[in-house]
Amino acid sequence: MTIKSYTVNGVATLEIARPEKKNAITQAMYQAMADALRAADADPAVRAVLITGQPGIFTSGNDLEDFMAGPTRGEDAPTFQFMHALVDCGKPVIAAVTGAAIGIGTTMLLHCDFVFVSDEARLAMPFVALGLVPEFASSVVLPQLIGNRRAAEKLLLGDPFTGEQAVECGIANRVLPGSEVLNHARRIAERFNTLAPGAVRDSKKLIRDAQRDAVKAAITREAEIFGARLRSPEAMEAFQAFFQKRAPDFSKFN
C-alpha cells in the first residue's frame, strides 16, 4: 500500500508515500484515501485530517499507466469515492504541500479547509495538454475563486504556478520553507483539539454548504465529459506522446 494512514494526537494523517513514482496516484491509492477519510470523519477521537506527500513532492497526479489500464468508470470508481469523501468530510482538512502538485494534486486543494505550501512548490492543472478537461469541480470552484480569465490561464494553458501565486489566488493560506510546511500544518490541525468539535463541524458546514450542490453536480458533469475525452484521438495522441517522451502533435485535429 502506498498510502500511509495513522492518527496521532487527534489528527488523522493521510500520507501519499510513493516517492519512487513521484507520488503518482493509482486507483488502489484513491480507494485507500477514500476509506481513510470516511474512517477519520466517523472517529470521535479525530478532530482534524492532514493530507501530505513526501519531502519535495506532494503528488504528480494520476498514475497514467494504471489509469489507462482501468480508466475511471461511474460514480462508484475509487477516484470519485475519494472526491466525494473529501467534499463530504465534516472535519477540518489541512493540506501540507511541498514540491510538485499536479492535476488532482492541485484540484484536491480546492476542497481542503487549510492549505500550506512550500516555497519550492509548483502547482499545475495540465488537463488540456493531455487532451482532457478539468476535474474535481475545478471548472466551477476555480472561476468562483479567481475569476474566469485567471481560471482560463490555469485550466486552459495549464502552466505551472508557484506557492506564492497559489496564496495570491486564494488556493493556499501561506508559503513556508519546505522544512517547515508539515510541522506548521500539523500545529494548525492540532489546534482543533482545543476547539468545540460540534461548533467546528457546524461552521464548516455553513461555509461549504452553499457551494456543495454545485460542486457535486460539477464532479458528475466533468466526469461524463472526462470519460468521453479519454477515448478521444486527442487524448490518445497525448498519452502516446507522454510515454514516448515527446511533445504531442495536435495539428491534425480541429
N, C-alpha and C positions, 0 to 999 in steps of 0.2 A: 504494500500500500504506500502511496506517495503523498498522502495527506496525513499529517500528524494532528491528532485532536486530543487535547488534555485540558483539565480545569485546575487552576491554582488561584487561591485567594479570591474566589468569586468570579474569576474571569475565564471563560471558555475560549481557548485559543485554537484556531484552525490555521495550521502552518502548511503552506504549499512547499513540499520538500522533494523536488526533483531537479536539483541544480544541473545534473549532467545533461538534461534536456531543456535547459533554460526555463524550468518550471512550466513547460507546456502541459496543458490540462487534457486528460483523457476522459472518456465517458465514465469510467470507474471512479475517477477522482471527483467528477461532478456529483456522482451519487453519494460518495463519502462526505462531501461538503454539505449536500442537502440533508443527509441523515444527521450530521453533527449539528447543523443549525437548528433542526427541529428538536433534537435532544436537548440542546442548550436552552432553547425557548421554553421547554417544558420542565426544566430542572429548577426547583426553587432555590437551590444553592448558587445558581448562576445569576449574576447581576448585570453582566455585560459580555459581549462577544468581541474577540480580537481576531482579525484576519491579517495574516502576514505571509511573506515569502522567505527567501534566503538572502543573506547579505549580498547586495549588488544586483538582485533580480527578484521582482515581485512575480510576474508571470509573462511569458511570451505569447499567451493566448492559447487557442486550441492547438492540440497536437494534430497536425494536418493528416498524418498517416492514419492515426486512429480515427479521426473524424471522417475521412473518406472511406475507411473500411466499414464503418457503421454510422452513416450520417444521421443526424437528429431527425426523428420522426415522431410527431404527436406530442401533446402536452405532458404525457407521462414519461417522456425521454429524460435521461438524467440531467441534461443541460437545463431543461425547463423546470425540472424539480428543484434544481439549485436556484434558478431565478426566482421562482415563487417562494421558496423557503427564505431567501434573503429579503424579498419585498414584504413578506408576512411576519418576519421576526419582530416580536413586540418589545424586545430588549435592545438597548443601545448597541450598535455595531460600529466598531472602530477599526479602521484600516491603517496599517503601517507599511508604507511603500518605499522600497529602495530599488534603484536601478530601473530596468525596463518594466513598463506596464502596458502591454499591447492588446488590442482588441478588447475582449471581455475583461482583461486586466484593468482597463480604464473604465469600461461601461459599468462594471460592478460597483465602482467607487461612487457612482451617481446615486446608489441606493444605500450607502453607508451613512451613518449619522455624523461621524468624525473621520477625517482623512488627513494623515500626516505623511509628508513626502520628504525624501532626502534631497540634498542639493545636487545630486548627480542623477536624479530620476528623469526618465524620458518616457512620456506617455504618448500613445498614438492609437488611432482607430482606423486602420487601413483597409476597411471593408471593400470600398470601391476598387482599390488596387488589386483585390482578389476576385473581382467580378461579382461581388456580393453586395448586400445592403446592411445598414445598421441593425443592431440587435439590442436586447435587454432594455427596450423602451427608450434608447438613446435618441431616436428620431423625434421623440416628444419632450423628454426631460431636458436635453441639452439646449434646444432652441428656447425653451422657457427660462432656462438659467442664464444664457448668454446672448440670446437674440438669434434671429435666422442667419444673418450674414456671418457672424463669428462661428455659429454652428456649421455653416456650409464649409468654412475653412477646415474645421476639424473632421467633418464627416465625408465631404466630397473629395477634398485634396488628401486628407489622411496624413498630413505632415506631422512629425513628432513635435512635442512641445515640452517645456521644462516644468519642473516643480514650481518655480516662481510664477510661470504663466498659469499653472493649474490653480494656484492660490488666487491670482488676479481674476480668473474666470469663475471662482466660487466652487470649483471642483474639490479643492483641498483647503484645509484650515491653516496650515503652517508648513514652512520649509525648515528643515533641521539638518545638521550634518548627519551623514549616513550612520555613524556610530551611535547616534542619539535617538534615532527615529523610533525604534522598537521600545526602548525604555520609556520614552515620553508617552507613546501611545498606551503602554501598559499602565502608566501612572494615571492617565485620564480614565481608562477603563476601571481602575480600582477605586476611583472616586465614587462610583455608583454603589460601592459597599456602604457608604455613609448617607446615601440619599434614600428617600421613601420610595420603595420599588413600585407601589401602585401608582403614585403620582408620576413617576418616570414613565411607566407604560402608558398612562392616560395622556400625558403630554406629548409623547412620541406619536401616539395615535392622532391627536389633534393636528400635529404638524404634518403628518403624512396622508391623512385620510382624504383630504380634498383632491389629492392627485392620484389616489390609489386606483380608482376605476379606470382612469385614463392610462395609467401605467400598465395595468393588466390587459386592457384592450390593445395597447400598442405592442406588448410582448406577443400576443396572438397574431396580430396583423403582420408584424415584421416576420414572424416565424413562417407564415404562409409564403410570403414573397422570398424570404431567405431560402426556403426549401426549393422553390422553383428556380431561383438563381443558381443553386448548387448544381443543377442539371443543365445549366446553360453552356453553350460553346465558349462564352467569355470566361466563365469560371474554370472550365476545363483547360483553357489556354493558360490562365493564371496559375493554376496548380501545377501543370506540367512545367511551366517556367520556373516555379519555385523549386521543384525537385531537381530540375536541370541547372539550377543556379544561374539563370539568365533573366533578362528583363522580358516581361510579356509583350507580345505584339498584338495590339488591339486594332491595327489599321484596317483589317478586313471586315470589321464589324461596323454596323451603323444603327 
